[in-house]
Amino acid sequence: MEARVAGVPEDEESGLLPRPSAAGRRPSSRGPRLPPPPAAWATVDGPLGLPLEEAEGHARRFFLWGFACLPFLWAINCCYFWPVLRSPAASSPAAFGSIRPYVVRSAIGFTIFSVVLITWATTFIVGGERLFGPGWNDLVMYNVADKLGLSGFMG
């Protein structure tokens, strides 16, 4: 037998609410309970990352500084806020609503920057002197030392 504390109801004493008996239980119309959805984290760090209040400020700063000739910050923004970028807009948590525009725009900006950079580099690598003609010698950087007379001391 269990000892009871005087003046304390049984449900508070045990820490549980009283359970209905099996005979008094109504059949559940909902079926089995599903586990709760996983917690939504805005950063790849999960619970160690930024709180959602600070995440918007960081996402905005990364996005705006990307325009200051630092487009790789857009790539960092996309990587750091990957959970925001990965989740579809319709099913993403409401907390991501303020962060999502900065991360999506950073992804678009970095994609455009990458395409322009790769196109520019490919033009110079593949085209070379055939594409630019005699002006090619003025464009390439390895001729600068010869033009300034700095290569004479090497031999």
URHU-V237746 format. One record per pair of residues at least 4 apart in sequence whose C-alpha atoms are under 7 Angstrom apart, sorted by the first residue. I is the first residue (numbers start at 1). J is the second residue. D is the distance in whole Angstrom. If there is no record, write none. Layout:
I:J:D  I:J:D
This chain:
8:12:7  8:13:6  9:13:6  10:14:6  11:15:6  11:16:5  11:17:5  11:18:6  12:16:7  20:24:6  20:25:6  21:25:6  41:46:5  41:47:7  42:52:7  42:81:6  42:83:6  42:84:6  42:96:7  43:49:6  43:50:7  43:80:6  43:81:5  43:82:7  43:83:6  44:80:6  44:81:6  44:82:6  44:83:6  45:49:5  50:54:6  50:55:6  51:55:6  52:56:7  54:58:6  55:59:6  56:60:6  56:98:6  56:99:5  57:61:6  58:62:6  59:63:6  59:77:6  59:99:6  59:102:6  59:103:7  60:64:6  60:102:6  61:65:6  62:66:6  62:73:6  62:74:6  62:77:6  63:74:6  63:102:6  63:106:6  65:70:6  66:70:5  66:71:4  66:72:7  66:73:5  66:74:6  67:71:6  71:110:6  72:76:6  73:77:6  74:78:6  74:106:5  74:107:6  74:109:7  74:110:6  75:79:6  75:107:7  75:110:6  76:80:6  77:81:6  77:103:6  77:106:7  78:82:6  78:85:7  78:103:6  78:106:7  78:107:6  81:85:6  81:103:7  82:86:6  83:87:6  84:96:6  84:100:6  85:100:7  85:103:6  85:104:6  87:91:7  87:92:5  88:92:6  92:96:7  96:100:6  99:103:7  100:104:6  101:105:6  102:106:6  103:107:6  104:108:6  105:109:6  106:110:6  107:111:6  108:112:6  109:113:6  110:114:6  111:115:6  112:116:6  113:117:6  114:118:6  115:119:6  116:120:6  117:121:6  118:122:6  119:123:6  120:124:7  121:125:6  122:126:6  123:127:5  124:128:5  127:131:5  128:132:6  128:136:7  129:133:5  129:134:7  129:136:5  132:136:5  135:139:7  136:140:6  137:143:7  143:147:6  144:148:6  145:149:6  145:150:5  145:151:6  146:150:6  146:151:6
